[in-house]
Amino acid sequence: MDALLGPVCAPYDDEELEILQAWETGALKPVNGMAQHIRTHRDAGAATFKKDQRLNIRISSRDLKNLQARALEEGVPYQTFAASLLHKFVSGRLT
């Protein structure tokens, strides 16, 4: 944060500029049933992040070290990284 100018912002990408322009020109319209949409998405998000089961697996030391290194690159704990990989795989987003 710059003391004289306030927060420093990164430049917008093309998609963000398109959204900003649509907002400023009034091209964005409200969605009917917004409260229901919000509830639906909130529930889906809660179900996605609910961790109510435990999984114990045995893997090689080499694989664990590589998993930990990749998690470190991503800035997350390796258990979280492993859970994310498994979720992406079973949901078809990782092949």
Residue frames as a rotation matrix with the C-alpha (Angstrom) as fourth column:
MET 1
0.581 0.814 0.000 0.00
0.814 -0.581 0.000 0.00
0.000 0.000 -1.000 0.00
ASP 2
-0.418 -0.668 0.616 1.37
0.652 -0.693 -0.309 3.40
0.633 0.273 0.725 -0.97
ALA 3
-0.462 0.208 -0.862 0.99
0.792 -0.340 -0.507 5.91
-0.398 -0.917 -0.008 1.87
LEU 4
-0.742 0.121 -0.660 0.15
-0.212 -0.975 0.060 8.76
-0.636 0.185 0.749 -0.50
LEU 5
-0.700 0.404 -0.589 -1.81
-0.666 -0.071 0.743 7.00
0.258 0.912 0.319 -3.22
GLY 6
0.304 0.802 0.514 -3.69
-0.892 0.429 -0.142 4.31
-0.334 -0.416 0.846 -1.30
PRO 7
0.302 -0.166 0.939 -3.76
-0.014 0.984 0.179 0.62
-0.953 -0.067 0.295 -2.26
VAL 8
-0.483 -0.525 -0.701 -1.77
-0.770 -0.126 0.625 -0.36
-0.416 0.842 -0.343 -5.31
CYS 9
0.469 0.739 0.484 -3.89
-0.304 0.650 -0.697 -2.37
-0.829 0.179 0.530 -7.79
ALA 10
-0.610 -0.592 0.527 -2.71
0.256 0.482 0.838 -4.68
-0.750 0.646 -0.142 -10.52
PRO 11
-0.661 0.387 -0.643 -4.00
-0.732 -0.521 0.440 -3.84
-0.164 0.761 0.628 -14.01
TYR 12
0.244 0.851 0.465 -7.20
-0.524 0.519 -0.675 -5.56
-0.816 -0.079 0.573 -15.10
ASP 13
-0.784 -0.384 0.488 -7.06
0.175 0.617 0.767 -8.41
-0.596 0.687 -0.416 -17.59
ASP 14
-0.910 0.399 -0.113 -9.31
-0.251 -0.311 0.917 -8.42
0.331 0.862 0.383 -20.70
GLU 15
-0.336 0.826 -0.454 -12.11
0.620 0.556 0.553 -10.40
0.709 -0.096 -0.699 -19.04
GLU 16
-0.278 0.185 -0.942 -12.13
0.883 -0.337 -0.327 -8.11
-0.378 -0.923 -0.070 -16.00
LEU 17
-0.899 -0.078 -0.430 -12.23
-0.066 -0.949 0.309 -5.04
-0.432 0.306 0.848 -18.24
GLU 18
-0.733 0.673 -0.098 -15.19
0.025 0.171 0.985 -6.51
0.680 0.719 -0.142 -20.14
ILE 19
-0.120 0.680 -0.723 -17.09
0.924 0.344 0.170 -7.12
0.364 -0.647 -0.670 -16.89
LEU 20
-0.501 -0.144 -0.854 -16.23
0.598 -0.771 -0.220 -3.64
-0.626 -0.621 0.472 -15.58
GLN 21
-0.978 0.137 -0.156 -17.41
-0.207 -0.677 0.706 -2.04
-0.009 0.723 0.691 -18.82
ALA 22
-0.451 0.859 -0.240 -20.67
0.371 0.425 0.826 -4.03
0.812 0.284 -0.511 -18.74
TRP 23
-0.151 0.358 -0.921 -21.25
0.985 -0.026 -0.171 -2.94
-0.086 -0.933 -0.349 -15.14
GLU 24
-0.683 -0.222 -0.695 -20.54
0.302 -0.953 0.007 0.72
-0.665 -0.205 0.719 -15.88
THR 25
-0.920 0.347 -0.179 -22.82
-0.325 -0.423 0.846 0.79
0.218 0.837 0.502 -18.94
GLY 26
-0.297 0.854 0.427 -25.67
-0.803 0.019 -0.596 -0.96
-0.517 -0.520 0.680 -17.14
ALA 27
-0.180 0.185 -0.966 -25.54
-0.814 0.524 0.252 -4.01
0.552 0.832 0.056 -19.40
LEU 28
-0.915 -0.142 -0.377 -25.60
0.076 0.857 -0.509 -6.40
0.395 -0.495 -0.774 -16.45
LYS 29
-0.067 0.972 0.226 -29.11
-0.641 -0.216 0.737 -7.38
0.765 -0.095 0.637 -15.38
PRO 30
-0.386 -0.020 0.922 -30.24
-0.872 0.334 -0.357 -8.98
-0.301 -0.942 -0.147 -12.11
VAL 31
-0.815 0.096 -0.572 -31.02
-0.155 0.914 0.375 -12.68
0.558 0.394 -0.730 -12.13
ASN 32
0.216 0.942 0.257 -34.52
-0.743 -0.012 0.669 -13.79
0.633 -0.336 0.697 -11.13
GLY 33
0.934 0.223 -0.277 -34.50
-0.002 0.782 0.624 -15.90
0.356 -0.583 0.731 -7.98
MET 34
0.152 -0.966 0.207 -31.10
-0.447 -0.254 -0.858 -14.63
0.882 0.038 -0.471 -6.86
ALA 35
0.082 -0.098 0.992 -31.61
-0.993 0.073 0.090 -15.77
-0.082 -0.992 -0.091 -3.24
GLN 36
0.863 0.278 0.422 -32.23
-0.261 0.960 -0.100 -19.35
-0.433 -0.023 0.901 -4.42
HIS 37
0.737 -0.666 -0.119 -29.16
0.026 0.204 -0.979 -19.24
0.676 0.718 0.167 -6.69
ILE 38
-0.025 -0.765 0.643 -27.04
-0.784 -0.384 -0.487 -18.06
0.620 -0.517 -0.591 -3.79
ARG 39
0.347 0.222 0.911 -28.39
-0.831 0.524 0.189 -20.81
-0.435 -0.822 0.367 -1.50
THR 40
0.998 0.064 0.024 -27.79
-0.042 0.853 -0.520 -23.47
-0.053 0.517 0.854 -4.17
HIS 41
0.453 -0.891 0.014 -24.20
-0.057 -0.044 -0.997 -22.40
0.890 0.451 -0.071 -4.74
ARG 42
-0.019 -0.424 0.905 -23.52
-0.945 -0.288 -0.155 -21.95
0.327 -0.858 -0.395 -1.02
ASP 43
0.646 0.341 0.682 -24.79
-0.584 0.797 0.154 -25.48
-0.492 -0.498 0.715 -0.33
ALA 44
0.933 -0.345 -0.103 -22.71
0.148 0.629 -0.764 -26.91
0.328 0.697 0.638 -3.19
GLY 45
0.160 -0.918 0.363 -19.63
-0.437 -0.395 -0.808 -25.14
0.885 -0.030 -0.465 -1.85
ALA 46
0.128 -0.058 0.990 -20.23
-0.988 0.085 0.132 -26.39
-0.092 -0.995 -0.046 1.68
ALA 47
0.895 0.251 0.369 -20.67
-0.232 0.968 -0.096 -29.96
-0.381 0.000 0.924 0.43
THR 48
0.734 -0.669 -0.115 -17.49
0.015 0.185 -0.983 -29.70
0.679 0.720 0.145 -1.63
PHE 49
-0.134 -0.876 0.464 -15.36
-0.494 -0.347 -0.798 -28.58
0.859 -0.336 -0.386 1.29
LYS 50
0.592 0.380 0.711 -16.94
-0.806 0.292 0.515 -30.80
-0.012 -0.877 0.479 3.94
LYS 51
-0.281 -0.745 -0.606 -14.32
-0.552 0.642 -0.533 -33.29
0.785 0.185 -0.591 5.02
ASP 52
0.322 0.535 0.781 -16.05
-0.947 0.205 0.249 -35.97
-0.027 -0.820 0.572 7.03
GLN 53
0.999 -0.039 -0.030 -14.09
0.037 0.995 -0.088 -39.07
0.033 0.087 0.996 5.99
ARG 54
0.316 -0.945 0.087 -10.53
-0.689 -0.165 0.705 -40.17
-0.652 -0.283 -0.703 6.62
LEU 55
0.954 -0.133 -0.269 -8.27
-0.127 0.633 -0.763 -41.92
0.272 0.762 0.587 4.08
ASN 56
0.365 -0.882 0.297 -5.04
-0.552 0.052 0.832 -43.66
-0.750 -0.468 -0.468 5.07
ILE 57
0.982 -0.111 -0.153 -2.77
-0.076 0.508 -0.858 -44.77
0.173 0.854 0.490 2.24
ARG 58
0.360 -0.928 0.092 0.77
0.213 0.178 0.961 -46.03
-0.908 -0.326 0.261 1.95
ILE 59
0.989 -0.147 0.031 2.94
-0.006 -0.248 -0.969 -44.43
0.150 0.958 -0.246 -0.72
SER 60
0.334 -0.939 -0.080 6.64
0.868 0.339 -0.364 -44.48
0.369 0.052 0.928 -1.46
SER 61
0.170 -0.394 -0.903 8.92
0.672 -0.624 0.399 -42.01
-0.721 -0.675 0.158 0.29
ARG 62
-0.823 -0.524 0.220 9.88
0.491 -0.460 0.740 -40.59
-0.286 0.717 0.636 -3.08
ASP 63
-0.290 0.803 0.521 6.25
0.670 -0.218 0.710 -39.92
0.683 0.555 -0.475 -4.04
LEU 64
0.561 0.495 -0.663 5.58
0.827 -0.368 0.425 -38.30
-0.033 -0.787 -0.616 -0.67
LYS 65
-0.240 -0.733 -0.637 8.61
0.572 -0.636 0.517 -36.02
-0.784 -0.240 0.572 -1.00
ASN 66
-0.876 -0.049 0.480 7.54
0.460 -0.382 0.802 -35.02
0.144 0.923 0.357 -4.52
LEU 67
0.122 0.989 0.080 3.97
0.789 -0.145 0.597 -34.41
0.602 -0.009 -0.798 -3.31
GLN 68
0.432 -0.026 -0.901 5.26
0.771 -0.509 0.384 -32.24
-0.468 -0.861 -0.200 -0.47
ALA 69
-0.651 -0.740 -0.169 7.50
0.502 -0.587 0.635 -30.29
-0.569 0.329 0.754 -2.86
ARG 70
-0.632 0.491 0.600 4.62
0.542 -0.274 0.795 -29.60
0.554 0.827 -0.093 -5.25
ALA 71
0.437 0.813 -0.385 2.37
0.845 -0.223 0.487 -28.57
0.310 -0.538 -0.784 -2.35
LEU 72
-0.005 -0.550 -0.835 5.08
0.691 -0.606 0.394 -26.18
-0.723 -0.575 0.383 -1.16
GLU 73
-0.891 -0.305 0.338 5.19
0.451 -0.501 0.738 -24.63
-0.056 0.810 0.584 -4.67
GLU 74
-0.229 0.907 0.353 1.41
0.526 -0.190 0.829 -24.15
0.819 0.376 -0.434 -4.47
GLY 75
-0.725 -0.151 0.671 1.64
-0.374 -0.733 -0.569 -22.74
0.578 -0.664 0.475 -0.95
VAL 76
0.396 0.881 0.259 -0.69
-0.793 0.186 0.580 -25.26
0.463 -0.435 0.772 0.68
PRO 77
-0.092 -0.386 0.918 -0.21
-0.779 0.602 0.175 -28.12
-0.620 -0.699 -0.356 3.15
TYR 78
-0.828 -0.326 -0.456 0.55
-0.555 0.592 0.584 -31.38
0.080 0.737 -0.671 1.36
GLN 79
-0.740 0.628 0.240 -2.53
0.438 0.721 -0.537 -33.09
-0.511 -0.292 -0.809 2.82
THR 80
0.146 0.786 -0.601 -4.73
-0.109 -0.591 -0.799 -30.34
-0.983 0.182 0.000 1.36
PHE 81
-0.268 -0.353 -0.897 -2.91
-0.908 -0.220 0.358 -30.62
-0.324 0.909 -0.261 -1.95
ALA 82
-0.994 -0.106 0.036 -3.40
-0.093 0.962 0.258 -34.41
-0.062 0.253 -0.965 -2.03
ALA 83
-0.358 0.932 0.048 -7.11
0.469 0.225 -0.854 -34.05
-0.807 -0.284 -0.517 -1.20
SER 84
0.151 0.374 -0.915 -7.48
-0.532 -0.750 -0.394 -31.47
-0.833 0.546 0.086 -3.97
LEU 85
-0.662 -0.467 -0.586 -5.81
-0.745 0.329 0.580 -33.77
-0.078 0.821 -0.566 -6.51
LEU 86
-0.905 0.365 0.218 -8.08
0.333 0.927 -0.173 -36.65
-0.265 -0.084 -0.961 -5.53
HIS 87
-0.053 0.934 -0.354 -11.16
0.210 -0.336 -0.918 -34.43
-0.976 -0.123 -0.178 -5.75
LYS 88
-0.030 -0.016 -0.999 -10.20
-0.828 -0.559 0.034 -33.15
-0.559 0.829 0.004 -9.20
PHE 89
-0.902 -0.357 -0.242 -9.53
-0.432 0.744 0.510 -36.70
-0.002 0.565 -0.825 -10.41
VAL 90
-0.745 0.642 0.181 -12.80
0.542 0.741 -0.397 -38.21
-0.389 -0.197 -0.900 -9.20
SER 91
0.160 0.821 -0.547 -14.80
0.124 -0.567 -0.814 -35.22
-0.979 0.063 -0.193 -10.50
GLY 92
0.503 0.052 0.863 -13.26
0.799 0.353 -0.487 -35.65
-0.330 0.934 0.136 -13.97
ARG 93
0.988 -0.127 -0.090 -11.24
-0.148 -0.945 -0.291 -32.45
-0.049 0.301 -0.953 -14.00
LEU 94
0.060 -0.996 0.062 -7.89
-0.915 -0.030 0.403 -34.23
-0.400 -0.081 -0.913 -13.77
THR 95
0.955 0.285 -0.080 -7.05
-0.289 0.837 -0.465 -37.02
-0.065 0.467 0.882 -16.19
